[in-house]
Amino acid sequence: MPFMYELKLAAEESSYTFVQQLVSVGSVADVDRPVCTLTDGTTEFHVMAPKLGLIVEWFVENGAVIENGRAMARLVCEGTEIAVPAAVPVRLG
C-alpha cells in the first residue's frame, strides 16, 4: 500500500538556503541519492533521499531559507508505512 512522507531537515540542523532541485516532480528519488542542494552561505550540501519514492511536490524554490523541521518535498513510497528519518545535509567535496 503506498504512503506519503515529507522530506524535512533534522531538527538539530541550522538554517540553509535552497539552491537547486536535483530530482524533479514526477521522478523517482533513490535511497541515499541527492535530491537537492542547499548552502549555508559558505559551503554547499546535498540532501539525500532517506527512502525510495516518487517526488509529487516541492514546497520550496531556489533562494528559499530552509529552517530545521521545515518540509522541502512530498514523496510517495510503496510498501508498509514506516517512520522516515529527517534529512541531514551532506557536505559536497
Summary of the structure (lengths in Angstrom):
residues: 93
radius of gyration: 12.3
end to end distance: 38.0
largest distance: 41.9
contacts: 264
relative contact order: 0.37
helix: 0%
strand: 49%
